[in-house]
């Protein structure tokens, strides 16, 4: 038996052998042996036999798990244009004031290529946010001012890849004089040129994804809107690091 999770929470669940409502296979003895205490609960968790997994799935993502680590996640979307507000994430320093290891991940639903959507190329660029940089607010995108962007310090960038998941392993160290990190997700193949009459904020379609932050110590994560100029700076830093 395999215990699986659909992180997208679509509401659709497995209905075959060892599904939540399968009272024939789920005897009390089997439940106790498998530790199946979460049948019928929300969260996208379900159980399948290895034979059924091999029959119905062509790929599986194995999620990182470490005892006593904390997890924060947020769902956002890449707009189809690089004009207008873009998604970003602010990650604070550990509340303990000591360095902590962090695994930062972008995940997306894997889709067949079509005229309107496909599995996107994912990348992630990290910037250190020095202490004293104005915090994010609801009136304007974060890093709208050139003076703010000039203070952000490039830390690292993952290789872009057409895959359902990309992961960055990083240490968050409050002793470096920063208030935390800014994570800028990248995606190019879902972008389309904006028409001449494009209005900032207009709905032109989007590509949804989930950003996850796993840390050994407690941090806070904030989903923010960032200025398109910040994405431009992230692309430049990414190209300088990887070449494409």
C-alpha positions in Angstrom: 0.0 0.0 0.0 1.1 3.6 -0.7 -0.1 6.7 1.0 -0.3 9.6 -1.5 -1.4 13.2 -1.4 -2.8 15.4 -4.1 -1.5 18.9 -3.0 -3.9 20.7 -5.4 -6.9 19.7 -3.4 -9.2 19.4 -6.4 -11.8 17.4 -4.5 -11.4 14.4 -6.8 -10.3 11.3 -4.9 -9.5 7.7 -5.7 -12.6 5.5 -5.8 -11.0 2.0 -6.2 -9.4 -0.5 -3.9 -8.5 1.0 -0.5 -10.3 4.3 -1.2 -11.9 6.1 1.7 -15.2 4.3 1.3 -13.8 0.8 0.6 -15.0 -1.2 3.6 -14.1 -4.5 2.1 -10.3 -4.1 1.9 -10.1 -1.7 4.9 -10.6 -4.1 7.7 -9.7 -3.0 11.2 -6.6 -5.2 11.2 -5.4 -3.6 7.9 -6.1 -0.1 9.2 -4.1 -0.8 12.3 -1.1 -2.4 10.4 -1.0 0.5 7.9 -1.6 3.2 10.4 -4.5 4.5 8.4 -6.0 6.9 10.8 -6.9 9.6 8.3 -9.5 7.9 6.0 -12.2 10.4 4.9 -10.3 13.5 6.0 -9.6 16.5 3.8 -6.1 17.4 2.6 -5.9 15.3 -0.6 -4.6 12.2 1.1 -5.5 8.8 -0.3 -4.3 5.2 -0.4 -3.6 2.9 -3.3 -2.0 -0.5 -4.0 1.3 -0.4 -5.8 -0.3 -2.3 -8.7 -3.0 0.5 -9.1 -0.3 3.2 -8.8 1.7 1.7 -11.7 -1.5 1.3 -13.7 -2.9 4.8 -13.4 0.2 7.1 -12.9 3.1 7.8 -15.2 5.0 10.1 -12.7 5.0 10.8 -9.0 6.7 13.6 -7.0 8.2 12.6 -3.7 7.9 15.5 -1.3 10.7 16.4 1.1 9.9 15.5 4.7 11.9 15.9 7.9 10.8 15.4 11.4 9.9 18.6 13.4 10.4 20.9 10.3 7.8 23.6 9.7 5.9 24.1 6.5 4.3 27.2 4.9 2.7 27.2 1.5 0.8 29.6 -0.7 -0.9 29.3 -4.1 -0.3 32.0 -6.7 -0.2 32.4 -10.5 2.1 33.6 -13.2 0.3 36.3 -15.2 0.5 35.7 -19.0 2.3 39.1 -19.3 5.4 40.5 -17.6 3.6 43.8 -17.4 1.8 44.6 -14.2 2.1 43.1 -10.7 3.9 39.8 -10.4 4.0 37.1 -7.6 6.7 37.0 -5.0 7.3 35.7 -1.5 8.9 37.3 1.6 10.5 34.9 4.1 11.4 36.3 7.5 14.5 35.4 9.6 14.0 32.7 12.2 12.2 33.9 15.3 15.0 32.2 17.3 17.6 34.6 15.9 19.8 31.7 14.8 20.5 30.4 11.3 18.2 27.7 9.8 18.2 25.5 6.8 15.4 26.0 4.4 14.0 24.1 1.4 12.1 26.3 -1.0 10.0 24.7 -3.6 7.8 25.6 -6.6 5.2 23.1 -7.7 2.7 23.1 -10.6 0.1 20.7 -12.0 1.6 18.7 -14.8 -0.3 19.3 -18.0 -0.2 18.1 -21.5 0.9 20.7 -24.0 -2.0 22.5 -25.7 -2.6 25.8 -27.4 -3.5 27.5 -24.1 -1.5 25.8 -21.3 1.4 23.5 -20.7 3.8 22.4 -18.0 5.7 25.6 -17.5 9.5 26.1 -17.1 10.1 26.9 -13.4 12.9 28.8 -11.8 13.5 30.6 -8.5 15.7 33.6 -7.7 16.5 34.6 -4.1 17.5 38.0 -2.9 18.5 39.0 0.6 16.4 41.9 2.0 18.6 44.2 4.2 17.2 45.5 7.4 15.6 48.9 6.9 14.0 48.1 3.5 10.4 49.4 3.6 8.0 46.5 4.2 5.4 45.3 1.7 2.1 47.1 1.7 -1.3 46.8 0.0 -1.0 50.1 -2.0 1.9 49.4 -4.3 3.9 46.3 -5.4 7.0 45.5 -3.3 10.3 46.8 -4.7 8.5 49.4 -6.9 11.1 52.0 -6.0 14.5 51.8 -7.7 16.1 52.7 -4.3 14.6 49.6 -2.8 15.6 47.3 -5.6 19.2 48.6 -5.5 19.5 47.5 -1.8 18.4 43.9 -2.5 21.3 41.5 -2.7 21.3 38.5 -5.1 21.8 35.2 -3.2 21.1 32.3 -5.6 19.1 31.1 -8.6 18.0 27.6 -9.6 18.3 26.3 -13.1 15.0 26.7 -15.1 13.5 23.4 -16.0 10.2 22.2 -17.5 9.2 20.0 -14.6 6.4 19.9 -12.1 8.8 20.8 -9.2 11.9 22.8 -8.6 13.7 23.0 -5.2 16.3 25.3 -3.7 18.3 24.4 -0.5 19.4 27.5 1.4 20.5 28.7 4.8 18.7 31.7 6.3 21.2 33.5 8.5 19.9 36.6 10.5 23.5 37.4 11.4 24.0 38.7 7.8 22.2 42.0 8.6 19.0 41.2 6.7 15.4 40.9 7.6 15.0 37.8 5.4 14.7 36.7 1.8 12.7 37.6 -1.2 11.8 34.7 -3.5 11.1 35.6 -7.1 9.6 32.7 -9.1 10.4 32.7 -12.8 8.5 31.3 -15.8 9.0 32.1 -19.5 7.1 29.7 -21.7 3.6 30.7 -20.3 4.2 34.4 -21.1 2.7 36.0 -24.2 3.3 39.5 -25.7 0.9 42.0 -24.4 -1.4 43.7 -27.0 -1.1 47.4 -27.6 -4.2 48.1 -25.7 -3.2 46.1 -22.7 -4.3 47.5 -19.3 -2.2 46.7 -16.3 -4.1 44.2 -14.1 -6.3 43.0 -17.0 -7.1 39.3 -16.9 -5.2 37.5 -19.8 -5.0 34.0 -18.3 -2.5 32.7 -15.9 -0.5 29.6 -14.8 -1.1 28.6 -11.2 1.6 27.2 -8.9 2.3 26.5 -5.2 5.3 27.9 -3.3 6.4 25.9 -0.3 8.8 26.9 2.4 10.2 24.1 4.7 12.4 25.2 7.5 14.1 23.6 10.5 13.1 26.6 12.7 10.0 28.8 12.7 9.8 31.6 10.1 7.0 33.6 8.6 6.2 33.6 4.9 4.2 36.4 3.2 2.8 36.2 -0.3 3.3 39.6 -2.0 2.9 41.3 -5.3 6.2 42.6 -6.7 7.0 45.2 -9.3 7.7 43.9 -12.9 11.0 45.7 -12.6 11.9 43.4 -9.8 11.3 40.4 -12.1 13.5 42.1 -14.7 16.3 42.3 -12.1 15.7 38.7 -11.2 16.0 37.6 -14.8 19.2 39.5 -15.2 20.7 37.9 -12.1 19.5 34.5 -13.3 21.1 34.9 -16.7 24.3 36.0 -15.2 24.4 33.0 -13.0 23.3 30.3 -15.5 23.5 31.8 -18.9 19.9 31.2 -19.9 
